[in-house]
C-alpha cells in the first residue's frame, strides 16, 4: 500500500511540474502581444522620436578624451548615472567585474584637466546612492583618484 501512495504522489508532482512549465513558457508569450490602438500610434507620429542613448563605450571615450569640455564631461557623467548607474550586485564578498569600469571613471574624472570638485562629488554621491553595497569600493576608488593628483 505504501508503494501505491508513493507512485500516485510522484505522478501528481510530475503533473504539477508540467502545469508550471506550461505557465512559464506559454503564458508570458501571449500576455506581451497587445495590439496598439489607433490613438497611441498617432501620438507617436506627432511627437519627436526619443533621443538616442549613447553607449557606455561612447561615454567612456568622452571621459578619456583630454580635450573634452567641462560641459561634455558633466553630460557624460549624468548620462552614465541615469542610464548605467546601477552596478550589478556583488558576487559574495567579491565585487562584480562590471564595477571596475566605474572605478576607472572615478580615476579618470579625478585626473581630467577640465574637471572640478562639483563634477567629482556629484558623480560620487549619485553612485553611492544607487549602489550602497559598493560604498567601500567607491570610496577607495575616489581616494586613489584624489591621491593620484599628487
Secondary structure by P-SEA (a helix, b strand, c coil): caaaaaaaaaaaaaaaaaaaaaaaccaaaaaacccccaaaaaaaaacccccccccaaaaaaaaacccccaaaaaaaaaaaaacccccccccccccccaaaaaaaaaaaaaacccccaaaaaaaaaaaaaacccaaaaaaaaaaaaaaacc
